[in-house]
Amino acid sequence: MDATTVAVDLAKDVFEVAVANRAHRIIKRQRLTRRQFEQLIDAVPPGTTVLMECCGTAHYWGRRCQARGLVVRLLPAQYVRPYVRRNKTDRTDTEALVEAHRCGGIQAVPVKTIEQQTLQAIHRVRTQWQTARTARINVLRGLLREQGVPVRIGARTLVTRVAAVLADERVDLPDLLRHTLGGVLEEIRALETRVHALDLQLTRLAKTHPVAPRLMQVPGVGVITATALAGAVNHIHAFRRGRDFASWLGLTPRESSSGRRRYLGAISKQGDSYLRCLLTHGARAVLLTAQRTARATPARLTRLQQWAVTLAARRGHNKAAIALANKLARIIWAVWRSERDFCSPIAGAA
């Protein structure tokens, strides 16, 4: 059988498989259970190309196939979807994978290592706990306001303030509500303890990681951002330029051009929103620090800070923050790719 390509539509229990020859013509179809799919991986000869959408469990199966000597191509789902003909089914999904592979212009997603997926899992859990903590804080503030007890804005002061309110018997609160809000307060404290424990764990991982300490030299990049980047980026050399890396993060302008007319709008916001959010917050912190330094001791401004302050005065704070996030992404690419430490000289010394 002249089978060179195996397209797999991944699922939890039922896997649709299409086998194609060198001419990208499907010659065999199978519908397999999980155990049968594992047996198929062991039976496929080494060197065969396995196509999968980059979705849930794709990296796990990609590592399984690579361990058997197979060539794995994880194709972005948003680029495979246009090749689906008529109705979307498992059968047409495998056909779309073969057609997208034949296109050749779609860049495959590198298979992540176990260490990278572990880092990403820690960040996902941390984000979920932070979201739950914010939701509990909003519930406390809203319910107390309904009882005529205002609470100042700010997560840091809320726990102390609410604890004092619940302990004060002079505050007119129903006993049942007081007990319920006490349980919510304990839940907030437990979530804060868990998030702090994850932060300590990420700090220990960052110290021993081969890339994270160098990334943390870049302004606006701390333990959270450095470990998130290390978990998301497989191979920094896959990006030819710093602009490609910034574009992958969605920090470059969205373009709408035709003929001689060229229009650059707001940032595209494509790619990983979590990484983009971290870089944006880091850029805002760098910009605020630069503006304070410019007011107090302008002679100590670095070249990066001087550029950010000048841009903020000309284009506004928010646009300058996003532009600075774009520049930070390019600096990260340069530091990571060249394996050199970051150095930003004083603006006056230059």
TORNUDREN-655469 format. One record per residue (C-alpha): x, y, z; residue in three letters. Coordinates in steps of 0.001 Angstrom, whole numbers, plus 524288, in hexadecimal, padded with zeros to 5 digits. Layout:
<pts>
XYZala
...
</pts>
This chain:
<pts>
800008000080000met
8058D80D1E7FBFBasp
80208813FB808A4ala
80A5081FAB80C75thr
800D8828418141Bthr
7F7748254E81F3Eval
7ED8382FDA822D1ala
7E76082E8783046val
7DB84835988359Fasp
7DE248351B84437leu
7D374832AE84E25ala
7D17F82D4385BC8lys
7CD3B81F8D8580Fasp
7CAFF81E5684950val
7D5C7821EE83FA8phe
7D360823CD8311Fglu
7DF3081FF1828F2val
7E1858222981A73ala
7ED5181C4E81374val
7F255823578074Eala
7FC7F81FA67FD15asn
80759827D37F726arg
7FD9382EC57EE55ala
7F5DF832E77FA75his
7EA9182A4F7F65Earg
7E3848237980179ile
7E446814D07FFABile
7DF4E80FF180CC5lys
7D6858147A817D2arg
7D51180F498258Fgln
7CD548129E831AAarg
7D4DE80E1F83DA6leu
7D3A280DE984C45thr
7DE848133B854C1arg
7E4C3805DE8568Farg
7E3E3802E384818gln
7EA0D80FFF844EFphe
7F58080CE884DF1glu
7F74D8000A846B8gln
7F6F780743839C4leu
801FC8104783E37ile
80A508047284169asp
8074E7FE3583437ala
809F4809EC82B5Bval
817A08092B82558pro
8218481381829A4pro
8227A81F5F820E1gly
813EC8203F81E77thr
80E1182DD881FE5thr
8034782F0582A08val
7FA2B83AC2828EAleu
7F25483FE683459met
7EB9B84C80837EEglu
7F24C853F6842D7cys
7E7C1851EE84D04cys
7E5DC84AEA859E3gly
7EED083EFB85BCFthr
7F5B6841F584EE0ala
802F48440D8553Chis
801B48376B85CFBtyr
7FEB882F73850DDtrp
8093F836EE8499Agly
8136F8327D85377arg
80E59824908529Barg
80FBB824B0843DFcys
81D3382AF284419gln
821E28207784D79ala
81E4681677842E1arg
8263581DC38389Egly
81A8D8240B831D5leu
81A91831C282C13val
81046839BE83343val
809DC8460482DBDarg
8009284D46836ABleu
7F8C4856B282E3Fleu
7F1C88628A83429pro
7E33885FDF83495ala
7DFA086D4B82F44gln
7E78D86A8B822F2tyr
7E1E085CFB820F2val
7D3BD8616182222arg
7D30A868098149Bpro
7D63085B0380E2Btyr
7CA378544A813F4val
7C076851838091Earg
7B2078533380BA0arg
7AE0684DD7818EEasn
7B7E584C39823E1lys
7B98183DFE827AEthr
7C4CF835A782C45asp
7C6288307481E89arg
7C6F783DE481844thr
7D05B84269822E3asp
7DA408381281EFAthr
7D89B83BD4810B1glu
7DB0884A0681466ala
7E78C8462D81B6Eleu
7ECAA83F8C80F2Aval
7E91A84B3D806B4glu
7EF52854DD81028ala
7FBA784C9A81085his
7FC2984C7A801BEarg
7FB4285B54801BEcys
808E685C1B80767gly
807A686A3980BA4gly
8025F8672981926ile
80CD38671B82393gln
80B7885BE582D12ala
80B2785DBB83BCFval
816E885788842ACpro
813BF84C8184BFEval
8154E85114859FElys
81D7D849C8863E5thr
81836844C4870C6ile
81F8184F8B877FEglu
8192C85A0886FA9gln
80B9B8549387199gln
80E28853CA8802Fthr
811A2862388808Dleu
8057A865A9878D1gln
7FCFC85D50881BDala
802118648288DBFile
7FEFA8718E88761his
7F15686D1788382arg
7EE3D868AD8915Cval
7F3B48755E896DBarg
7EB2287D4288DA6thr
7DF128757889176gln
7E1A6877A289FECtrp
7E3BF8863189DB2gln
7D6EA886F989640thr
7CFD487FD68A13Dala
7D5EE888F58AB52arg
7D17F894F98A3C7thr
7C3BE88F778A2B4ala
7C30788D008B16Farg
7C7F689ABA8B450ile
7BD828A0AE8AB9Casn
7B314898738B24Dval
7B77089D138BFBCleu
7B7AC8AB4D8BBBEarg
7AA698AA908B50Cgly
7A35E8A3778C014leu
7A8CF8AC898CA7Aleu
7A4E58B86B8C292arg
796F88B3258C213glu
797248B3258D0FAgln
79BE88C12F8D193gly
7AA0A8BDA48D4A5val
7B3148C4158CAB4pro
7C07D8BE078C847val
7CB968C5A08C249arg
7D0798C18A8B4E9ile
7DCCE8B9628B554gly
7DF008AAE78B72Fala
7E9D78ACE48C129arg
7E17D8B4638CAD0thr
7D4F28ACCA8C879leu
7D88E8A09A8D031val
7DCB78A8758DC1Athr
7D0FE8B1828DB2Earg
7C6FC8A6B68D97Bval
7CCDC89EBE8E48Aala
7CB858AA758ED8Dala
7BD798ACCB8E929val
7B97E89EA88EB5Fleu
7BFE789E7E8F8C8ala
7B9328AB258FD07asp
7AC148A7D59032Bglu
7A7DE8B60D90261arg
7A6A58B4CD8F396val
798928B1878F066asp
799D98A4D58E8B1leu
79110898CF8E95Apro
797E488D998F044asp
795B4884568E4EAleu
79BB188DFF8DB48leu
7A6F7890C48E48Aarg
7AA188824A8E520his
7A8FA880B58D65Bthr
7B1CF88C4B8D379leu
7BB9B886DA8DD20gly
7BC4F87A848D4FAgly
7BE9E882928C8A8val
7C97188A008CFA7leu
7D01A87D5B8D391glu
7CF44878CD8C58Bglu
7D6108853E8C0F7ile
7E0FE883168CAC1arg
7E28E874FD8C65Cala
7E35F8791A8B814leu
7ED93883658BB55glu
7F5A0879108C26Dthr
7F4E686FEF8B6BEarg
7F8B587A918AD15val
8042B87E6B8B5C6his
808AC8704B8B64Bala
8086286F7E8A765leu
8100387C3D8A68Aasp
81A98876728AF36leu
81ACB86A398A6E1gln
81C458723B89A6Bleu
8272B87A188A0C1thr
82EB886DB28A3BFarg
82C96868B9895E6leu
83117875A689015ala
83DFF875148976Blys
841A5867F28918Cthr
83BE986A1E883FAhis
8460486C198791Fpro
83ED48779A872E9val
8365787E2A87D47ala
8416388525884D4pro
845F088BF787862arg
8381488FF0874BEleu
83620895D288243met
840EF89F9D87F39gln
837CB8A64E87598val
82FF78B16487BDApro
821EF8ADB987EA0gly
824C189F1F87E85val
823EC8982D88B92gly
8228C88A3A89014val
8149B888B088B1Aile
8173F88E1187D80thr
824408870887BF4ala
81EE0879B487FA0thr
812B287BDD87755ala
81B2F87EE786B78leu
823E78733686E1Bala
817FB86A7186E96gly
8119F86FE386252ala
81D1F8718785900val
82320864E485449asn
82DCC869BF84B5Bhis
831058783F84AFAile
838F88763C83E80his
82C3E8734183771ala
829E8882028376Bphe
832DE8884082D59arg
8312A8960A83274arg
82CC489CDE83EAAgly
820F48A1EE83745arg
81CBA893F58346Casp
81D0F89115842FBphe
8155389D6B84625ala
80B9E899F683B72ser
80A1288C4484110trp
80666892B384DF6leu
7FC7589B8584737gly
803BD8A82684A47leu
8054E8ACDD83C47thr
7FB458B56083511pro
7F0238AF3B82DABarg
7F1F58B26581F50glu
7E7868B4FE8151Aser
7EE0E8B8DC8085Aser
7EABF8B8817FA12ser
7F2308BE0E7EE82gly
7F9108CA7F7F262arg
7F0988CC597FE60arg
7F6678C70A80AFDarg
7EF678C7B0817F2tyr
7F4FE8C3518250Bleu
7EB068C2A682FF6gly
7EB528BE0E83E00ala
7F3128B22D84233ile
7EE508A54583CBAser
7EC6889EBC84A24lys
7EF4789198843E8gln
7F7238873584AB7gly
7F7F28845085936asp
7EFE888E718609Fser
7F61988A6E86D9Btyr
803E788D9686904leu
7FF4A89A27862B3arg
7F8B289E4886F57cys
804FF89BA38774Bleu
80D918A36286DF7leu
803DB8AEA786DC4thr
8037A8AF6E87C9Dhis
812468AEDA87CE5gly
8130E8B9D2872ECala
809D58C23A87B03arg
812708C03B886FBala
81E9A8C3EE87F3Bval
817F58D012879CDleu
813428D4B488724leu
820D88D2B788CDBthr
826D58DA3F8818Eala
81D678E59588355gln
820718E65D891E8arg
82EF88E60B88F02thr
82D6C8F0B1884B9ala
826F88F98F88EBFarg
830818F6BA899C9ala
83DD98F3DE893B7thr
83D388F4E9884CApro
84BEE8F2CC883B1ala
84A108E492887F5arg
840B98E0F887CFBleu
845158D59987493thr
843BE8D603865DEarg
837BC8CD338668Dleu
8316F8D5B087103gln
8348A8E21B86987gln
82E308DC8685D5Ctrp
8220D8D87486506ala
8208E8E5A986BCFval
8221B8ED1385F0Dthr
818318E4688583Eleu
80E668E5CA86361ala
80F568F4998629Eala
80CE88F43F85403arg
802E08E94C8525Barg
7FCC08E76785FBEgly
7FEC28DE0086B02his
7F6F78D2518660Fasn
7FC8C8D22185850lys
80A2C8D3B785DD7ala
807FD8C82B866F6ala
804028BF4685BBEile
80F598C41A8535Cala
818848C16285EC3leu
812D98B3A286028ala
815E88B18E851C2asn
823D68B63B853DDlys
8255C8AD9D85FE7leu
821198A1D9857CDala
82BA58A4F384DD3arg
835C88A6998588Bile
831D48997985E43ile
8338589337850EBtrp
8410D8994584F40ala
845AE8958F85CE6val
84046887D185BC5trp
845268851284E0Darg
852C688AAC84F9Dser
8546C8855085D85glu
859C58925186224arg
856AD89A2786E55asp
84E1B8A63186D2Ephe
854BB8B36886EB9cys
84E338C0B386D63ser
857C78CC0F86EEBpro
8547D8D93A874A4ile
84EB58E24386A62ala
8582E8ED5186D61gly
863F78E43586CB6ala
8602B8DFE885EF7ala
</pts>
